[in-house]
């Protein structure tokens, strides 16, 4: 569905979009709605007046759908463009509670993006974390998995302190660093486990003439953040928070990690399969980064793809995705 401009005021347009209505096939009613800038989010309950194969509803059965209405003013008129959840809108400010109000998942990857957007709230942007094990080293961000295993860590400090840290990470005695404890100004602790030092890689940069003198910026990260482990089907993708192109980046990483032939137009369905089977999971931490963990089970993935092909969900040619409910709301 394209843009439709027909209202002289924004409030009149919103009233039109949330009002109850019906046609020969269904009745719909807006249960909840919320404005986020010029995006109107709504939960709509659709009730079939007769058997409806498109929505897979029997007569008098109901289904709740999430809608994203984009609002815009042009040439004196307010207009809108409606996107349903299944279309995978690239907007993620939908209130989290709407995912519960509409429990039937139409697009798992979009829901994960919404959860990532509303994930652990950033602490004060100016708040650095202090490393307890080695004095005078600060961190402005990290990424870890669900077991708090270090996947990425950004550190700042003087050269001698950074060298001490790197040396202690490689020791095999009681001076070895088996965990890293970071604290914020409120003394809240963030604990990371570096694991096997052989699995870590590093980059450094030297910054001179700072207000604190010469500082070294150290990035420690799992080698699989840079090069996928194709033999074991494991890789990590680091992204800036709210990266609008995360889906394309994950798809590229998948193609670099697996040996399975994947057609480009399978992207949305394959990513949804990976998330529902826990082979693609979000990872988080502290600071301005977030990410995804890819842990492929080749046999399981092959089975899922085969089942999707047999069910007609994947085909050799690209088909234009229909937007749910697009024909139900008259202009």
Residue, then its C-alpha position, 0 to 999 in steps of 0.5 A: x500500500x502506498x501513501x494516501x493523503x486525504x485529511x486537513x489535520x493530523x488529529x483527523x487522520x489519527x481519528x480515521x485510522x483508529x476508528x472501528x469499521x467493517x466490510x463484507x469479510x471482517x470487522x476491526x477495532x483498535x484496542x490500543x494505539x500510541x504515537x511515537x513522533x509521526x508513527x502511529x502504532x496500533x493493536x487491531x482486533x480483526x473478527x471474521x464475519x465468514x471463513x477467511x482463508x487469507x487470515x486463517x480465521x473461521x467465522x466469528x474467530x478473532x485475531x490481533x494484529x500490530x500496525x505501523x502507520x507512517x504519518x506525513x504532511x504534503x501540499x497541505x494534506x496529511x496522509x499515511x502509509x500503513x505497514x503490518x507486522x508481517x511486512x517487517x517494518x523497519x521501525x522499532x519504537x512499538x511499545x513492548x506491551x503490544x507484543x503481548x497484546x498481539x501474541x500471534x507472531x507474524x514476523x519474529x525478526x521484527x519483534x526481536x528488533x523491537x525488544x533490542x530497541x527497548x533492551x537494557x536502557x543505556x546508563x549515563x552516556x558520560x559514565x565510564x566504567x572502572x576496571x577493578x583488577x588493574x588500576x587506572x583503566x576505564x571502559x566505555x563499552x562491552x558486549x557479552x553473551x548470556x554467560x557474561x563471556x567477553x565478546x568485545x571490550x573497549x578500554x582506555x588507559x596509560x600504556x603501562x596499565x594496558x600492558x599489565x592487563x594484556x600480560x595478566x590475561x596470558x598468565x597461567x598462575x595466581x596472577x592470571x585474570x580469570x574475570x574482569x570487574x567493571x564498576x560505574x560511579x554508583x558502584x554497580x558491578x559488571x562482571x565479564x569472563x575473558x575465557x581462553x585468551x587464545x580466542x581473543x584478538x586485539x587492536x590498539x590506538x594511541x591518543x596523544x595530547x589528551x587532557x590526561x596525557x597520552x592514552x592507549x585505546x584497546x579493543x579486545x574481542x572474540x576472533x569470531x567477531x572478525x572471521x566466522x568459524x565456518x567449521x563450527x558454524x559460529x560467528x558474532x556480529x557487532x552493531x551500533x544500537x538501532x542500526x537500520x540495516x541490521x537484517x542485511x548485515x546478519x544475512x551477509x554474516x550467515x552467507x559467510x558462515x554457512x556452506x548451504x546455498x541460500x537464495x537472496x529472496x529467502x532472507x526474511x523467512x530464513x532469519x525468522x527460522x534461525x531466531x525461532x530455533x535459537x540459532x540466531x540470538x541477540x547479544x548485549x552489554x553496555x555502551x553504544x553497541x549491540x549484536x547478534x550471535x550465530x550458532x548454526x546446527x547444519x542438520x537442523x537448518x537443512x531440515x528447516x529449509x527443506x520443510x519450508x520448501x515443501x510447505x511452499x514458504x520458500x521457492x526458487x523465484x521471488x514473490x511480492x509479499x502481500x501486506x496483511x489486511x491491506x485490502x480491508x481498509x478502504x481509502 
